[in-house]
Amino acid sequence: MSESEAKLALTAVQQAQSKGVTVSCDYNYRKKLWKYGKTASEVIRELVQYVDVGIVNEEDCQRSQGVSVSEGDWEESVSTGKLDTSKYEALAKKIFDEFPNLKYQAITLRESISACHNGWSGCLYNGKDFLLSQRYDITDIVDRVGGGDSFAAGLIFGLHTGKNDEDALRFAVAASCLMHSILGDVNLATLEEVERLAGGDASGRVQR
């Protein structure tokens, strides 16, 4: 939103790295925020040099970093609900090539079949293994605002609490799946509910 805020963000990630603090960053692109002179990629690419855990969707990756593996494809993927997961493995590896400081790159995968019907999943690359989560078929969406943030929060929680990479990804996708059933941008799902869905129980049965 301003040059001073961009400089402050850069100072923050530099100081965090110097003290051994794990830094995560959502390469979130909001075009109305980039009005003061620099482009999103000029600012965000500098920040990501100090990031350990990167989080993004394909559109934001192209808009905020200028990184892609097939020009323009994300628009068709999002609107048609057809995703080529091999492309996302290539995208994650390309980001790692450009930012060798990264330890993880996560990408959310949304298939927009309609406004109220989405396919939802995610992938995670750790520099060695490319992990793809289970896919949720979400119908009758209440609100998709906050889906990406709840994925990021779930991934951070999973990694921070010692889950292995596959379980951390599974937890993140389950948390963000449940978020689609909640109005507003705060995930009110409980830890038990997320763990139950991540463990494979999608029945919705009331637990007494």
C-alpha contacts under 8 A as a table, 3 or more apart, distances in Angstrom:
res1	aa1	res2	aa2	distance
1	M	5	E	6.80
1	M	6	A	7.72
1	M	33	L	4.88
1	M	34	W	6.15
1	M	35	K	6.93
1	M	36	Y	6.78
2	S	5	E	5.37
2	S	6	A	6.43
2	S	35	K	7.92
2	S	36	Y	5.77
3	E	6	A	5.09
3	E	7	K	6.24
3	E	36	Y	6.92
4	S	7	K	5.12
4	S	8	L	6.13
5	E	8	L	4.95
5	E	9	A	6.13
6	A	9	A	5.18
6	A	10	L	6.32
6	A	43	V	6.83
7	K	10	L	5.09
7	K	11	T	6.19
8	L	11	T	5.07
8	L	12	A	6.12
9	A	12	A	5.06
9	A	13	V	6.41
9	A	47	L	7.58
10	L	13	V	5.41
10	L	14	Q	6.17
10	L	46	E	7.63
10	L	47	L	5.72
11	T	14	Q	5.12
11	T	15	Q	6.07
12	A	15	Q	5.25
12	A	16	A	6.08
13	V	16	A	4.98
13	V	17	Q	6.08
13	V	23	V	6.85
13	V	47	L	7.04
13	V	50	Y	5.99
13	V	51	V	7.35
14	Q	17	Q	5.27
14	Q	18	S	6.21
14	Q	50	Y	6.28
15	Q	18	S	5.07
15	Q	19	K	6.38
16	A	19	K	5.29
16	A	20	G	6.38
16	A	21	V	5.03
16	A	22	T	7.30
16	A	23	V	6.99
17	Q	20	G	5.08
17	Q	21	V	5.52
17	Q	22	T	6.95
17	Q	23	V	7.10
17	Q	50	Y	6.44
17	Q	51	V	7.98
18	S	21	V	7.57
22	T	51	V	7.63
22	T	52	D	6.10
22	T	53	V	7.78
23	V	50	Y	7.27
23	V	51	V	5.03
23	V	52	D	5.24
23	V	53	V	6.36
24	S	51	V	5.76
24	S	52	D	5.84
24	S	53	V	4.46
24	S	54	G	5.82
24	S	55	I	7.52
24	S	156	I	7.91
25	C	48	V	7.35
25	C	51	V	6.52
25	C	53	V	6.39
25	C	54	G	5.17
25	C	55	I	6.05
26	D	54	G	6.12
26	D	55	I	4.59
26	D	56	V	5.68
26	D	152	A	7.53
27	Y	44	I	7.07
27	Y	54	G	7.30
27	Y	55	I	6.32
27	Y	56	V	5.43
27	Y	60	D	6.31
27	Y	61	C	6.62
27	Y	64	S	6.35
27	Y	65	Q	7.80
28	N	56	V	6.81
28	N	60	D	5.79
28	N	64	S	7.06
29	Y	40	A	7.30
29	Y	60	D	5.30
29	Y	63	R	6.36
29	Y	64	S	5.58
30	R	33	L	5.77
30	R	34	W	7.52
31	K	34	W	5.72
32	K	35	K	6.75
34	W	37	G	7.26
34	W	38	K	6.84
34	W	39	T	6.11
34	W	40	A	6.31
35	K	38	K	7.45
38	K	42	E	6.27
38	K	43	V	7.03
39	T	42	E	5.30
39	T	43	V	6.72
40	A	43	V	5.41
40	A	44	I	5.91
40	A	63	R	7.39
40	A	64	S	5.01
40	A	65	Q	7.18
41	S	44	I	5.18
41	S	45	R	5.48
41	S	63	R	7.35
41	S	64	S	4.72
41	S	65	Q	4.52
41	S	66	G	6.49
42	E	45	R	5.88
42	E	46	E	6.70
42	E	65	Q	7.93
43	V	46	E	5.54
43	V	47	L	6.54
44	I	47	L	4.97
44	I	48	V	6.11
44	I	64	S	6.54
44	I	65	Q	6.70
45	R	48	V	5.21
45	R	49	Q	6.79
45	R	64	S	7.87
45	R	65	Q	5.98
46	E	49	Q	5.64
46	E	50	Y	7.92
47	L	50	Y	5.90
47	L	51	V	7.05
48	V	51	V	4.87
48	V	54	G	7.72
48	V	99	F	7.25
49	Q	99	F	6.20
49	Q	101	N	6.46
49	Q	102	L	7.95
50	Y	101	N	7.01
51	V	54	G	6.69
51	V	101	N	6.95
51	V	102	L	6.11
52	D	101	N	6.62
52	D	102	L	4.62
52	D	103	K	5.11
52	D	104	Y	6.43
53	V	102	L	6.23
53	V	103	K	6.02
53	V	104	Y	4.78
53	V	105	Q	5.96
53	V	106	A	7.61
54	G	102	L	7.16
54	G	104	Y	6.15
54	G	105	Q	4.72
54	G	106	A	6.07
55	I	105	Q	6.00
55	I	106	A	4.78
55	I	107	I	5.88
55	I	108	T	7.86
55	I	152	A	6.79
56	V	60	D	6.23
56	V	61	C	6.11
56	V	106	A	6.41
56	V	107	I	4.99
56	V	108	T	6.45
57	N	60	D	5.50
57	N	61	C	6.14
57	N	107	I	5.12
57	N	108	T	5.12
57	N	109	L	6.74
58	E	61	C	5.01
58	E	62	Q	6.44
58	E	68	S	7.74
58	E	74	W	6.22
58	E	107	I	7.19
58	E	108	T	7.89
59	E	62	Q	5.39
59	E	63	R	6.17
59	E	74	W	6.01
59	E	75	E	7.61
60	D	63	R	4.90
60	D	64	S	5.55
60	D	65	Q	7.65
61	C	64	S	5.54
61	C	65	Q	5.45
61	C	66	G	6.56
61	C	67	V	5.89
61	C	68	S	7.11
62	Q	65	Q	5.55
62	Q	66	G	4.37
62	Q	67	V	4.98
62	Q	68	S	5.67
63	R	66	G	5.78
67	V	91	L	7.74
67	V	94	K	7.69
67	V	95	I	7.06
68	S	71	E	6.41
68	S	91	L	6.33
69	V	87	K	7.04
69	V	90	A	6.94
69	V	91	L	5.84
69	V	94	K	7.92
70	S	73	D	5.73
71	E	74	W	7.89
72	G	75	E	6.06
72	G	76	E	7.55
73	D	76	E	5.47
73	D	77	S	6.22
74	W	77	S	4.95
74	W	78	V	6.04
75	E	78	V	5.38
75	E	79	S	6.18
76	E	79	S	5.24
76	E	80	T	5.81
76	E	81	G	7.99
76	E	82	K	7.89
77	S	80	T	5.50
77	S	81	G	5.63
77	S	82	K	5.14
77	S	83	L	5.55
77	S	111	E	7.17
78	V	81	G	5.42
78	V	82	K	7.21
78	V	83	L	7.89
78	V	110	R	6.66
78	V	111	E	5.59
78	V	112	S	5.62
79	S	111	E	7.46
79	S	112	S	5.80
79	S	113	I	7.21
80	T	111	E	7.24
80	T	112	S	6.67
80	T	113	I	6.46
81	G	110	R	7.42
81	G	111	E	3.88
81	G	112	S	4.92
81	G	113	I	5.20
81	G	118	N	7.78
81	G	119	G	7.43
82	K	111	E	6.39
83	L	109	L	7.83
83	L	111	E	7.09
84	D	87	K	5.61
84	D	88	Y	7.25
85	T	88	Y	5.21
85	T	89	E	6.70
86	S	89	E	5.19
86	S	90	A	6.48
87	K	90	A	5.09
87	K	91	L	6.14
88	Y	91	L	4.77
88	Y	92	A	6.05
88	Y	107	I	7.65
88	Y	123	C	7.85
89	E	92	A	5.21
89	E	93	K	6.25
89	E	125	Y	7.54
89	E	130	F	6.47
90	A	93	K	5.17
90	A	94	K	6.11
91	L	94	K	5.05
91	L	95	I	6.30
92	A	95	I	5.18
92	A	96	F	6.33
92	A	105	Q	6.14
92	A	106	A	7.64
92	A	107	I	7.77
92	A	125	Y	6.36
93	K	96	F	4.98
93	K	97	D	6.19
93	K	125	Y	7.54
93	K	127	G	7.42
94	K	97	D	4.98
94	K	98	E	6.40
95	I	98	E	5.17
95	I	99	F	6.03
95	I	105	Q	7.77
96	F	99	F	4.97
96	F	100	P	5.33
96	F	101	N	7.81
96	F	102	L	6.37
96	F	105	Q	7.59
96	F	127	G	7.11
97	D	100	P	5.81
99	F	102	L	5.99
102	L	105	Q	7.13
103	K	126	N	5.70
103	K	127	G	6.73
104	Y	124	L	6.83
104	Y	125	Y	5.64
104	Y	126	N	4.55
104	Y	127	G	7.00
105	Q	124	L	5.72
105	Q	125	Y	5.24
105	Q	126	N	6.60
106	A	122	G	7.21
106	A	123	C	5.69
106	A	124	L	4.38
106	A	125	Y	6.42
107	I	122	G	5.69
107	I	123	C	5.38
107	I	124	L	6.50
108	T	120	W	7.74
108	T	121	S	6.23
108	T	122	G	4.34
108	T	123	C	6.54
108	T	148	G	7.30
108	T	151	F	7.85
109	L	119	G	7.95
109	L	120	W	5.89
109	L	121	S	5.10
109	L	122	G	5.09
109	L	123	C	7.54
110	R	118	N	6.65
110	R	119	G	5.72
110	R	120	W	4.91
110	R	121	S	6.64
111	E	118	N	5.30
111	E	119	G	4.62
111	E	120	W	6.42
112	S	115	A	6.83
112	S	117	H	6.66
112	S	118	N	4.73
112	S	119	G	6.63
113	I	116	C	8.00
113	I	117	H	5.54
113	I	118	N	5.39
113	I	119	G	7.32
114	S	117	H	4.94
114	S	118	N	6.53
115	A	118	N	7.43
115	A	141	I	7.74
116	C	138	I	7.92
116	C	139	T	5.97
116	C	140	D	5.02
116	C	141	I	4.66
116	C	142	V	7.51
117	H	137	D	7.50
117	H	138	I	5.65
117	H	139	T	4.42
117	H	140	D	6.12
117	H	141	I	6.39
118	N	137	D	6.21
118	N	138	I	5.25
118	N	139	T	6.58
118	N	141	I	7.91
119	G	135	R	6.68
119	G	136	Y	5.73
119	G	137	D	4.68
119	G	138	I	5.94
120	W	135	R	5.62
120	W	136	Y	5.14
120	W	137	D	6.49
120	W	138	I	7.08
120	W	173	V	7.69
120	W	177	C	6.96
121	S	132	L	7.81
121	S	133	S	5.88
121	S	134	Q	6.19
121	S	135	R	4.71
121	S	136	Y	6.38
121	S	173	V	6.03
122	G	132	L	6.16
122	G	133	S	5.49
122	G	134	Q	7.86
122	G	135	R	7.89
122	G	169	L	7.29
122	G	173	V	6.35
123	C	130	F	7.14
123	C	131	L	5.42
123	C	132	L	4.40
123	C	133	S	5.93
123	C	169	L	7.19
124	L	130	F	5.87
124	L	131	L	5.09
124	L	132	L	6.61
124	L	165	D	7.87
124	L	169	L	6.81
125	Y	128	K	6.95
125	Y	129	D	5.77
125	Y	130	F	4.53
125	Y	131	L	6.24
126	N	129	D	5.80
126	N	130	F	6.92
127	G	130	F	7.93
131	L	166	E	6.64
133	S	166	E	7.74
133	S	169	L	6.59
133	S	170	R	5.89
133	S	173	V	7.31
134	Q	170	R	7.23
136	Y	177	C	7.13
138	I	141	I	6.59
138	I	177	C	7.46
138	I	180	H	7.85
141	I	144	R	6.86
141	I	180	H	5.65
141	I	181	S	5.94
142	V	180	H	5.92
142	V	181	S	4.99
142	V	182	I	6.12
142	V	183	L	6.09
143	D	179	M	7.78
143	D	180	H	5.29
143	D	181	S	6.44
143	D	182	I	6.23
143	D	183	L	5.37
143	D	184	G	6.77
144	R	147	G	5.56
144	R	179	M	7.25
144	R	180	H	4.96
145	V	148	G	7.89
145	V	180	H	7.63
145	V	184	G	6.69
145	V	185	D	5.61
146	G	149	D	5.08
146	G	150	S	6.01
146	G	176	S	7.97
146	G	179	M	7.11
146	G	184	G	7.47
146	G	185	D	4.56
146	G	186	V	6.89
146	G	187	N	7.72
147	G	150	S	5.31
147	G	151	F	6.27
147	G	176	S	5.11
147	G	177	C	7.31
147	G	179	M	5.98
147	G	180	H	6.53
147	G	185	D	7.90
148	G	151	F	5.04
148	G	152	A	6.28
148	G	176	S	6.93
149	D	152	A	5.04
149	D	153	A	6.13
149	D	176	S	7.84
150	S	153	A	4.97
150	S	154	G	5.96
150	S	172	A	7.28
150	S	175	A	6.27
150	S	176	S	4.94
150	S	179	M	6.90
150	S	187	N	6.56
151	F	154	G	5.09
151	F	155	L	6.12
151	F	172	A	4.71
151	F	173	V	5.87
151	F	175	A	6.35
151	F	176	S	4.84
152	A	155	L	5.16
152	A	156	I	6.12
152	A	172	A	6.85
153	A	156	I	5.17
153	A	157	F	6.06
153	A	172	A	7.18
154	G	157	F	5.07
154	G	158	G	6.02
154	G	168	A	7.43
154	G	169	L	7.98
154	G	171	F	6.04
154	G	172	A	4.01
154	G	173	V	7.50
154	G	175	A	6.04
154	G	176	S	7.54
155	L	158	G	5.04
155	L	159	L	6.13
155	L	168	A	5.53
155	L	169	L	6.00
155	L	171	F	6.86
155	L	172	A	4.70
156	I	159	L	5.31
156	I	160	H	5.86
156	I	168	A	7.99
157	F	160	H	5.09
157	F	161	T	5.98
157	F	168	A	7.68
158	G	161	T	5.41
158	G	162	G	6.53
158	G	163	K	5.32
158	G	164	N	7.88
158	G	167	D	7.26
158	G	168	A	4.27
158	G	169	L	7.50
158	G	171	F	6.59
158	G	172	A	7.29
159	L	162	G	5.43
159	L	163	K	5.58
159	L	164	N	7.10
159	L	165	D	7.09
159	L	168	A	5.77
160	H	163	K	7.55
163	K	166	E	7.93
163	K	167	D	5.78
163	K	168	A	5.48
164	N	167	D	5.40
164	N	168	A	6.04
165	D	168	A	5.10
165	D	169	L	6.22
166	E	169	L	5.27
166	E	170	R	6.18
167	D	170	R	4.87
167	D	171	F	6.01
168	A	171	F	5.12
168	A	172	A	6.20
169	L	172	A	5.07
169	L	173	V	6.23
170	R	173	V	5.36
170	R	174	A	6.20
170	R	198	A	5.69
171	F	174	A	5.17
171	F	175	A	6.09
171	F	194	V	6.73
171	F	195	E	6.70
171	F	198	A	5.45
172	A	175	A	5.20
172	A	176	S	6.24
173	V	176	S	5.20
173	V	177	C	5.95
173	V	198	A	7.80
174	A	177	C	4.95
174	A	178	L	6.29
174	A	194	V	5.82
174	A	195	E	7.80
174	A	197	L	5.99
174	A	198	A	5.27
175	A	178	L	5.37
175	A	179	M	6.37
175	A	187	N	7.93
175	A	189	A	7.38
175	A	194	V	5.38
176	S	179	M	4.86
176	S	180	H	6.84
177	C	180	H	5.65
177	C	181	S	7.74
178	L	181	S	5.58
178	L	182	I	7.26
178	L	187	N	7.93
178	L	189	A	6.80
178	L	194	V	7.49
179	M	182	I	5.30
179	M	186	V	7.89
179	M	187	N	5.48
179	M	188	L	7.62
179	M	189	A	7.26
180	H	183	L	7.79
182	I	185	D	7.94
182	I	186	V	7.95
182	I	187	N	6.96
182	I	188	L	7.24
189	A	193	E	6.24
189	A	194	V	6.77
190	T	193	E	5.16
190	T	194	V	6.37
191	L	194	V	5.22
191	L	195	E	6.09
192	E	195	E	5.14
192	E	196	R	6.03
193	E	196	R	5.13
193	E	197	L	6.31
194	V	197	L	5.26
194	V	198	A	5.98
195	E	198	A	4.98
195	E	199	G	5.96
196	R	199	G	5.10
196	R	200	G	6.67
196	R	201	D	5.60
196	R	202	A	7.84
197	L	200	G	5.26
197	L	201	D	4.87
197	L	202	A	5.49
198	A	201	D	7.29
201	D	204	G	7.56
